[in-house]
């Protein structure tokens, strides 16, 4: 996923506005009794704005990081001969639910 600097700036600006209790669409302060003016949400908005600010300052370095391709394929299981030799084997069959 590549970050778009313009989107990051817009998101950061919106979060910063919300963190100060101001409607980002109208630049009007929220009423004191609205949920968006709660200290918990304002702190969350501020933290999010800070994270977005960090991403904005480092967007080129972040976008240049190698990303592992996510697939639904299972990784093949490999065990070396030394590993096989170190596994103790039972003389009698053992069920999955059987405990020692």
C-alpha positions, 0 to 999 in steps of 0.5 A, a space after each residue: 500500500 502506497 501512501 498518498 501525501 495529499 490524502 495524508 494531509 487532508 486526514 491529518 487536518 481533519 483529525 487535528 480539527 476534531 481534536 480541538 472540538 471544531 467541525 472540519 467541514 464548517 470550522 464551527 466549534 462543536 456544542 459542549 454536550 456533543 459526543 465529538 467534544 468528549 475528552 476521550 475522542 478528542 485525545 484519540 483524534 489528537 493521537 491520530 493526527 500525530 500519527 498522520 503527521 509522522 507518516 506525512 513527514 516520512 511518506 517517501 521512506 515509508 513508501 519505499 519500504 519493501 512490503 511482503 506480498 500477502 497470499 493465502 498460500 501456506 508455507 511448505 513445512 520442511 524438517 532436516 534429517 538432523 531434526 527428524 533424528 532428534 524427535 523421540 518416537 513411541 513404540 506404540 501408536 499414540 493418539 492426538 488426545 493421548 497424554 504421557 
